Amino acid sequence: MGGSVQIANVMKGNDSLSLLSGERLIYAITIPLSTSIILANLVIILGIAWNRQLHNTPNYFFLSLLVADLCTGVALPFIPLMGLNRELSLNSCMVAHIFPNFLFLAFLFNLVMVHYERYICIVNPLHYNNLWMHRGFPLALLVVWAPPLLYASLPAFGWNNWTGPDWNGCCAEGLKVTPLSNCSTNGTACCSYRRVFPNAFIYLEVYGLVLPAILTIACMTGRVLWITRGQLKDICRLHRSVERGSQASDREQRLNLRYTRCVVAVSLTFLACWVPYLIYMHACIAFLIIDTKWSSTTHIVLSCTGIGSMAVVPIVLGLANKQYTEPANKLLQKLRDRWRRRTQGSEEVAV
């Protein structure tokens, strides 16, 4: 999905939005999101690098995910731009479409790998240390970075519509909107997502890579919650047998409350980060199939917020671990204490 599907129908609304205003809207939405994502990832990355106790294989996988998420944050402003027709050469057009798509797919593959590693840790803890990804960490990194690069590069190897028919008019709509449009009358210089990504490429990426990856993450998360619930019941049962009581104790109630909070947090995270993107993804495919026009402004807003919401998932996972944020918390505490001492010193001088 990533770069190829995010721009699946934006050309249909160019009658109401010029290229210049579209770029301004994209930058207005994506720059704050991109900056927040980059800064948050840097804080967590520095926290892992600072704490030597976190230098192990599981955290290296999470570090790879953070790097992919940081790169996605950097590429975030360029993904919606692929939906605007621009005057670019063949090589520049390919890079402008392939590179953001590669970063998105790498982010998704890394996210699946992190969830799978933690899933095995809970489901089969006895064989956790013997996992192939622990014995061959470089190979695991190759698995999550090489396939996205290979698939995203397929248009550069010939799977594209660059020489397709009727491309001389691909910028006609943009030219009717405003004389400042970057589209030229020369069809060979018109860069459009339709020239880079064939429909078959988009369908294969959506239903062969992106959707299965999201469903896999959801299934593993649901399975972990189900196992945790069963273990919690066993703990409560043993606790009652030891205490010889028939009613739940305060400790059991606290455990149940913690589990409930965990379920609510996971559900809200999934709803906020994945459901809107899934809805938008299928709406995008539907409009691509029926070839119907829709608002370019709506597409830009949904595209920016959809990718941005998914990029928040690793940040939520990182901030939930106190070990990752401990260095940042210590730094903030030192700055807070120093500020208090200065404030108290100035008040004493004033007195």
VOGU-3710 file (C-alpha; in Angstrom, 3 decimals, decimal comma):
1> mggsvqianv> 0,000/0,000/0,000  2,436/2,581/1,341  3,512/4,910/-1,410  1,611/3,249/-4,256  -1,907/3,178/-2,800  -1,813/6,381/-0,795  -2,097/8,308/-4,065  -4,500/5,995/-5,870  -7,162/8,595/-6,763  -5,822/12,067/-6,000
11> mkgndslsll> -5,669/12,955/-9,713  -9,442/12,776/-9,836  -9,887/15,958/-7,836  -7,400/18,260/-9,520  -10,275/20,286/-10,939  -10,822/21,815/-7,489  -7,274/22,057/-6,148  -4,165/23,362/-7,916  -0,743/21,812/-7,533  0,547/24,731/-5,513
21> sgerliyait> -2,296/24,735/-2,988  -2,101/20,939/-2,779  1,578/21,091/-1,863  0,886/23,732/0,775  -1,843/21,598/2,319  0,434/18,546/2,336  3,265/20,418/4,023  0,904/22,016/6,554  -0,305/18,576/7,673  2,795/16,443/7,327
31> iplstsiila> 5,560/18,713/8,646  4,225/18,771/12,267  3,495/15,025/12,114  6,868/14,247/10,593  8,736/16,379/13,142  6,941/14,741/16,072  7,601/11,233/14,743  11,289/11,946/14,133  11,866/13,516/17,558  10,006/10,755/19,411
41> nlviilgiaw> 11,981/8,052/17,624  15,262/9,813/18,337  14,424/9,988/22,055  13,698/6,237/22,209  16,738/5,347/20,070  19,031/7,367/22,318  17,423/5,747/25,364  18,246/2,265/24,029  21,760/3,286/23,031  22,409/4,890/26,433
51> nrqlhntpny> 21,366/1,855/28,502  23,842/-0,997/27,993  21,459/-3,450/29,613  19,216/-3,037/26,574  21,940/-4,085/24,129  20,497/-7,480/23,193  18,856/-9,087/20,180  15,181/-8,283/20,999  16,016/-4,607/21,464  18,100/-4,628/18,287
61> fflsllvadl> 14,965/-5,703/16,419  13,052/-2,881/18,035  15,903/-0,506/17,175  15,600/-1,545/13,535  11,869/-0,810/13,731  12,570/2,629/15,192  15,014/3,393/12,389  12,410/2,339/9,816  9,797/4,451/11,600  12,151/7,430/11,659
71> ctgvalpfip> 12,724/7,035/7,908  8,964/6,840/7,408  8,630/10,100/9,307  11,233/11,664/7,023  9,408/10,384/3,922  5,944/11,301/5,210  5,711/14,659/3,349  6,701/12,997/0,058  4,082/10,218/0,058  1,029/12,454/-0,602
81> lmglnrelsl> 3,090/14,436/-3,135  3,099/11,374/-5,372  -0,555/12,049/-6,065  0,230/15,360/-7,759  1,287/15,468/-11,400  4,726/17,031/-11,652  7,249/17,654/-14,371  10,067/15,199/-13,646  12,438/13,057/-15,632  12,067/9,284/-15,726
91> nscmvahifp> 14,777/8,646/-13,121  13,573/11,412/-10,787  9,974/10,231/-11,057  10,949/6,646/-10,261  12,959/7,695/-7,206  10,167/10,003/-5,972  7,722/7,078/-5,993  9,868/4,022/-5,242  11,870/5,330/-2,272  8,906/6,343/-0,044
101> nflflaflfn> 7,138/3,103/-0,920  10,234/1,115/0,072  10,483/2,909/3,429  6,817/2,224/4,180  7,104/-1,480/3,340  10,319/-1,780/5,374  8,513/-0,197/8,311  5,672/-2,702/7,972  8,030/-5,697/7,711  9,975/-4,553/10,780
111> lvmvhyeryi> 6,729/-4,125/12,713  5,670/-7,686/11,869  9,092/-9,017/12,913  8,966/-7,247/16,297  5,454/-8,551/16,987  6,457/-12,069/15,916  9,539/-12,056/18,167  7,492/-10,983/21,182  4,695/-13,390/20,259  7,070/-16,379/20,320
121> civnplhynn> 8,477/-15,164/23,636  5,022/-15,523/25,217  3,593/-18,489/23,303  6,698/-20,694/23,341  9,152/-19,304/25,913  11,202/-22,526/26,180  12,316/-22,273/22,555  12,598/-18,483/22,562  16,401/-18,345/22,777  16,750/-20,892/19,966
131> lwmhrgfpla> 14,830/-18,852/17,417  16,477/-18,554/14,012  16,272/-14,764/14,259  18,366/-14,826/17,437  20,953/-17,199/16,008  21,179/-15,264/12,754  20,414/-11,633/13,485  21,998/-10,274/10,237  19,820/-12,687/8,250  16,726/-11,462/10,084
141> llvvwappll> 17,629/-7,860/9,250  18,067/-8,881/5,620  14,595/-10,453/5,657  12,888/-7,254/6,834  14,810/-4,837/4,595  15,657/-6,662/1,344  12,176/-7,880/0,211  10,600/-4,395/0,570  13,436/-2,941/-1,481  13,104/-5,588/-4,172
151> yaslpafgwn> 9,331/-5,258/-4,462  9,323/-1,460/-4,388  11,995/-1,457/-7,119  9,944/-3,548/-9,561  8,665/-0,456/-11,441  12,290/0,543/-12,055  12,928/-2,859/-13,649  10,119/-2,447/-16,141  6,828/-3,099/-14,328  5,395/0,353/-15,011
161> nwtgpdwngc> 3,188/2,290/-17,412  5,750/4,883/-18,449  5,339/4,099/-22,140  1,588/3,639/-21,902  -0,837/5,318/-24,304  -2,533/8,687/-23,884  0,030/10,096/-21,449  0,203/13,384/-23,337  -2,967/14,452/-21,571  -2,124/13,306/-18,068
171> caeglkvtpl> -1,511/16,889/-16,978  -4,415/18,377/-18,824  -6,549/18,682/-15,722  -3,765/20,433/-13,865  -3,255/22,870/-16,730  -6,915/23,787/-16,717  -6,766/24,619/-13,026  -3,942/27,107/-12,919  -1,222/28,462/-15,180  1,293/27,936/-12,353
181> sncstngtac> 0,999/24,150/-12,581  4,275/22,287/-12,952  2,802/19,957/-15,561  4,072/20,552/-19,049  2,411/19,806/-22,334  5,135/17,275/-23,068  3,753/13,911/-21,967  7,220/12,387/-21,552  7,961/14,840/-18,687  4,694/14,326/-16,828
191> csyrrvfpna> 5,308/12,324/-13,630  2,174/10,591/-12,360  1,669/7,632/-10,050  -0,282/5,950/-12,855  2,892/5,918/-14,961  4,921/4,290/-12,171  2,486/1,895/-10,472  0,243/-0,325/-12,627  -3,068/-1,346/-11,100  -1,849/-4,943/-10,730
201> fiylevyglv> 1,135/-3,701/-8,716  -1,169/-1,761/-6,375  -3,560/-4,681/-5,893  -0,696/-7,089/-5,177  0,857/-4,723/-2,645  -2,431/-4,090/-0,854  -3,871/-7,608/-0,722  -0,613/-9,547/-0,904  1,612/-7,587/1,486  -0,041/-4,817/3,484
211> lpailtiacm> -3,374/-6,378/4,457  -1,879/-9,799/5,393  0,767/-8,033/7,504  -1,842/-6,002/9,403  -4,033/-9,066/9,947  -1,008/-11,041/11,155  -0,184/-8,346/13,708  -3,808/-8,250/14,873  -3,994/-12,059/15,217  -0,727/-12,268/17,169
221> tgrvlwitrg> -1,849/-9,465/19,482  -5,219/-11,136/20,064  -3,545/-14,495/20,736  -1,192/-12,912/23,288  -4,111/-11,277/25,103  -5,980/-14,593/25,152  -2,971/-16,424/26,617  -2,468/-13,668/29,169  -6,090/-13,967/30,217  -5,713/-17,707/30,732
231> qlkdicrlhr> -2,552/-17,256/32,782  -4,274/-14,618/34,886  -7,131/-17,029/35,644  -4,616/-19,683/36,700  -2,875/-17,240/39,033  -6,158/-16,214/40,620  -7,183/-19,865/41,023  -3,904/-20,728/42,753  -4,135/-17,658/44,930  -7,633/-18,638/46,086
241> svergsqasd> -6,527/-22,193/46,826  -3,659/-20,906/48,975  -5,816/-18,352/50,750  -8,733/-20,809/50,924  -11,211/-18,124/50,059  -14,108/-18,140/47,652  -14,138/-14,423/46,838  -11,585/-12,408/44,913  -8,987/-10,671/47,031  -7,686/-7,168/46,522
251> reqrlnlryt> -4,646/-8,532/44,702  -6,834/-10,426/42,233  -8,911/-7,338/41,609  -5,757/-5,330/40,918  -4,548/-7,979/38,461  -7,911/-8,003/36,675  -7,932/-4,234/36,566  -4,436/-4,168/35,091  -5,429/-6,701/32,445  -8,535/-4,687/31,597
261> rcvvavsltf> -6,447/-1,567/31,190  -4,071/-3,459/28,924  -6,921/-4,688/26,724  -8,411/-1,200/26,521  -5,024/0,328/25,638  -4,373/-2,247/22,910  -7,881/-1,849/21,493  -7,698/1,933/21,422  -4,255/1,811/19,818  -5,515/-0,523/17,104
271> lacwvpyliy> -8,634/1,550/16,501  -6,726/4,820/16,360  -3,774/3,619/14,280  -5,055/0,852/12,006  -8,820/1,012/11,493  -8,856/4,469/9,813  -6,066/3,358/7,516  -7,860/0,128/6,616  -11,042/2,031/5,786  -9,129/4,526/3,679
281> mhaciaflii> -7,163/1,761/1,939  -10,290/-0,048/0,763  -12,000/3,207/-0,173  -8,955/4,070/-2,238  -9,053/0,721/-4,013  -12,801/1,034/-4,609  -12,408/4,438/-6,265  -9,513/3,089/-8,297  -11,638/0,204/-9,577  -14,742/2,217/-10,468
291> dtkwsstthi> -12,605/5,152/-11,676  -14,701/7,756/-9,856  -13,624/11,310/-9,060  -13,342/12,405/-5,451  -12,043/15,390/-3,579  -8,290/15,881/-3,759  -8,365/17,745/-0,432  -10,062/14,799/1,253  -7,544/12,397/-0,215  -4,581/14,468/0,947
301> vlsctgigsm> -5,918/14,774/4,492  -6,699/11,056/4,769  -3,400/10,070/3,200  -1,324/12,198/5,572  -3,195/11,211/8,707  -3,383/7,534/7,688  0,367/7,098/7,286  1,042/9,322/10,287  -1,242/7,287/12,556  0,491/4,037/11,614
311> avvpivlgla> 3,904/5,566/12,274  2,773/6,220/15,853  2,568/2,475/16,665  6,314/1,971/17,392  6,325/5,191/19,411  3,482/3,877/21,578  5,373/0,606/22,085  8,552/2,474/22,957  7,012/4,966/25,356  5,220/2,144/27,153
321> nkqytepank> 8,609/0,696/28,165  10,086/2,719/31,032  13,585/1,412/30,284  13,525/3,106/26,883  12,482/6,467/28,285  14,516/6,372/31,506  17,422/8,514/30,172  15,023/11,156/28,853  13,134/11,178/32,168  16,375/11,599/34,105
331> llqklrdrwr> 17,415/14,482/31,851  14,052/16,178/32,305  14,271/15,677/36,051  17,718/17,304/36,160  16,504/20,262/34,122  13,452/20,565/36,378  15,590/20,513/39,528  17,990/23,067/38,106  15,081/25,337/37,186  13,655/25,031/40,693
341> rrtqgseeva> 17,011/25,896/42,272  17,334/28,960/40,060  13,805/30,021/40,888  14,372/29,585/44,621  17,702/31,448/44,418  16,126/34,403/42,624  13,289/34,527/45,195  15,801/34,553/48,084  17,767/37,379/46,472  14,587/39,350/45,941
351> v> 13,661/38,902/49,614
//
